[in-house]
Structures are given as structure tokens and as C-alpha cells.
């Protein structure tokens, strides 16, 4: 998907303050007292995410291989109307859709209709791709094809492969868009029809769809985005309804209820054990899970294959993926050894740089502890903190004489002070801070250290030096937009890849 969010903004979008969240609702089947306690703890954690991030709402499911299923809904499907999220609301799962695409292709492979080892040029001969003679569909499934990340599938002049297939890893939505075309061609159906017939219907996912279309819009939770697209977003902050976008690409086309996602998670638990029914044979399931590619762009030790990342977190192995759309953000984790899996989705889009990965991971850890009779683990914090605020404290001065002062706020926050006014600051990615001061609200501040201490801050190319001894850099004056772009890319990578 190659979507420019700013081009789709509605001119009349109005600010909405989320305010108080709708009361969380839980439901479950199976399990015992420990499961109920865990579900309550997870519900409180989800509520905290909604409050501290300023989310409209969230839907969650957690399952285990013994038949337990727990569900949480919190917040609003429509903030303006104060409509609580319900179990039947559709949420866009984003790039979690990629595993559905991969399963559909492997289903076709069982029938001899489309092999993952087929070459792209042979399957889609009408698609022009330079330097791609050796690209196979499996390379595209694993993001090792060298295809661009988010280019249109058929741009003027054709596509390209940037490296020898299989030698490197680079996340490519474009590759999955081409896979959806190959699947439709091989099956003689529209892509979403193939996914629904080959994956979703066999799993009983009858309340969900493999295409995001406006004809189903009344079933969706309303999606939201941050109100201002021209600045780093302080959390929580004002939001506005996001534009509607139809999506039918295999990169991110699934719209699902939490009940149907519970069915899918339970299937992934089985698939990871080499059991493919009712979608694949056991032999195909083993092939599907075999030989993931190293994915260093995701994390140093991560691997990726067929729409599933393989991560090691606290010495446990997980299947994982996140999903980010214009108006929804999602995450899932599967603890294969424990046989526990969780999914969470919020109706807030990529503009907030949020994924509920901490929620889905905490759910797996929490329910594993409940099953084992162990103490409940501590969840990840929902508010950003500053390590050693003292190293930021001081007066910062520009060559023009413009100044600001940073003071510590408690043990893990900083604030900007100007005369008697205090402006809120919030770390978005390490040294990059959003700031409510009018001078820096659209640029933020990027702090730069020399040794152990912060020496300066940058705002839109302007250098502010810390302390009474002011030494301004004689080297090329930095462009703040370049620095912010680098930092934003770091944020985007963490958000997209998990």
C-alpha cells in the first residue's frame, strides 16, 4: 500500500478529546479462577494504555491450546457518539494479514496451482521488474526479494530488485501486493475470495472479511488519527476521525472481529506444531514453518517466514507480527511452547506511532504465569520515561540569544521552563522530544550528547548549546529535518516490525 495520509485528510476534520474511556467489558469461556484473575489484570493494563496514549479504544483476545478464550473491549468505537466497542465491531489487522496471504498461497501449492518456488517473472510476466530474474514467490513471502518497501505495484518504468534475492532482508508491502495478484490469477478468483474460501471459512471466521471495503463500513469501529500531521504528537493528545481507505492488497486487507481472531490464533498454535488442518496438510504445515530468513532489520536475532516473525523475548520464542493502517494499529504474539496466543487492536492509525505489542506480549506472559501458578509479571510501562533527567538539566542558548531552560520533573521526566511558565516534554524515541512550548511544538527538540552529558539541542536547524561555556559547532550546520527524519525512521521501524 502506498498511501499518503496527508493527501487524504478531510479539510473539515475536528479535534476530539478522548476524555474518559468507556467501561471495559470482559467475557471468557473455559479456564478457572486464575484465568479470571489474569483477564482482570490484562483489562486494567489495556485501560491504562487507552488513558496514557489517548487511544479511542481497544479490542483484545487471548487463547490457549486447552480451549480457553478471553476477550476484552475498552474505550469507544465512536468517540463522538460515545459508542462503546463491542464484540462484533470489525478492526483492520494491518500487516498481520500477510500470514493469511501466505497460507492461501500454500493452499494453492497443495493443489499444484501455484508454487512458492515459482519465479516472479514466470508467474506475473506482465509486471516489469528490473534485476529480478531470480526472485521467487518465497523470496517475496520472506521479504528477501529486494523489491521496494512501498512502491506501487506497476509504476511507470517498472519495479526493481535492489539486491540479490535471498542475500538480505527488507520489508516489502509491494511484494505482498504482487503475491495477491499471483494468487488471484492462479485461483481464477478475486484475491479476497481466495483467502476467504481457503483460510477464513475453514477456520470458521465467518464474521470477518479479506477485503476492506466501504460497503461494510457500518460494521467497523471508527478509525482515528492524531489531529495534527505537522508535528510530533504529545500523548495523550487530540484526535480526529481518519479517512476511509479501501484495501484489497495481500499486504494488509483483513478486517476481523476479536472472536474470529481467537479462532485464528488457536490455529497458529497448532500450525507451529506442524498440524495444518483444516487449511493445510501436516506436510504443508511443516513446509510452511520451515526455514525462515534472518531478519536483522526487525531485530538482531529475528527471523521471518511466510508472514510470521520469529522473536526471542526473555529467552522465550514467539511468533509475532504487528499491523499499522491509516486508522488502526494491531499486534499479535504466539508463545509456541506454552500454547498461548494473544491479539490486540486499537482504532488509532499510524500517525500516533503506536502498536499494542506490549499488550499482546503481556497477555501471553500473564496467562502463562496463571497456568503455571506463578506470580503475575510486571507489565511494560505505558508512559515514556527519561533515564537520568539530570543530564538534560540546564540553560540552552542559541547564537541569536534565544534561550530555554530544562528542569527535572520528578525522577524520570523533564520539562521546559521559560519565566514562570512550564511546558510539557515527552520522549518519543530516545533523545527526540515532543514539546508543548509554542516555539518548538511543530519541530520538537533533538538532544545531542558528548560523552555522558547532553551538550546541545537542535530545533529545525537551530543549535542551542547547554551551559555557561558555549561552544558552537564549526562543522556543517545540521538540518534538524534530517535528524528528525532519521529518528522518525527509527520509530517507524520499531512500529512496523515489532
C-alpha positions, 0 to 999 in steps of 0.5 A: 500500500502506498498511501499518503495520509496527508493527501487524504485528510478531510479539510473539515476534520475536528479535534476530539478529546478522548476524555474518559474511556468507556467501561471495559467489558470482559467475557471468557469461556473455559479456564478457572479462577486464575484465568479470571484473575489474569483477564482482570489484570490484562483489562486494567493494563489495556485501560491504562494504555487507552488513558496514557496514549489517548487511544479511542479504544481497544479490542483484545483476545487471548487463547490457549491450546486447552480451549480457553478464550478471553476477550476484552473491549475498552474505550469507544468505537465512536468517540463522538457518539460515545459508542462503546466497542463491542464484540462484533465491531470489525478492526483492520489487522494491518500487516498481520494479514500477510500470514493469511496471504501466505497460507492461501498461497500454500493452499494453492501449492497443495493443489499444484496451482501455484508454487512458492518456488515459482519465479516472479517473472514466470508467474506475473510476466506482465509486471516489469521488474528490473534485476529480478530474474531470480526472485521467487514467490518465497523470496517475496513471502520472506521479504528477501526479494529486494523489491521496494518497501512501498512502491506501487505495484506497476509504476511507470518504468517498472519495479526493481530488485535492489539486491540479490534475492535471498542475500538480505532482508527488507520489508516489502508491502509491494511484494505482498501486493504482487503475491495477491495478484499471483494468487488471484490469477492462479485461483481464477478468483478475486484475491479476497475470495481466495483467502476467504474460501481457503483460510477464513471459512475453514477456520470458521471466521465467518464474521470477518472479511479479506477485503476492506471495503466501504460497503461494510463500513457500518460494521467497523469501529471508527478509525482515528488519527492524531489531529495534527500531521505537522508535528510530533504528537504529545500523548495523550493528545487530540484526535480526529476521525481518519479517512476511509481507505479501501484495501484489497492488497495481500499486504494488509486487507483483513478486517476481523472481529476479536472472536474470529481472531481467537479462532485464528490464533488457536490455529497458529498454535497448532500450525507451529506444531506442524498440524495444518488442518483444516487449511493445510496438510501436516506436510504443508504445515511443516513446509510452511514453518520451515526455514525462515530468513534472518531478519536483522532489520526487525531485530538482531536475532529475528527471523521471518517466514511466510508472514510470521516473525520469529522473536526471542523475548526473555529467552522465550520464542514467539511468533509475532507480527504487528499491523499499522493502517491509516486508522488502526494499529494491531499486534499479535504474539504466539508463545509456541511452547506454552500454547498461548496466543494473544491479539490486540487492536486499537482504532488509532492509525499510524500517525500516533506511532503506536502498536499494542505489542506490549499488550499482546506480549503481556497477555501471553506472559500473564496467562502463562504465569496463571497456568503455571501458578506463578506470580503475575509479571510486571507489565511494560510501562505505558508512559515514556520515561527519561533515564537520568533527567539530570543530564538534560538539566540546564540553560540552552542558548542559541547564537541569536540569544534565544534561550530555554531552560530544562528542569527535572520533573520528578525522577524520570521526566523533564520539562521546559521552563521559560519565566514562570511558565512550564511546558510539557516534554515527552520522549518519543524515541530516545533523545527526540522530544515532543514539546508543548512550548509554542516555539518548538511544538511543530519541530520538537527538540533533538538532544545531542550528547558528548560523552555522558552529558547532553551538550546541545539541542537542535530545533529545525536547524537551530543549535542551542548549546547547554551551559555557561561555556558555549561552544558552537559547532564549526562543522556543517550546520545540521538540518534538524529535518534530517535528524528528525527524519532519521529518528522518525525512521527509527520509530517507524521501524520499531512500529512496523516490525515489532 
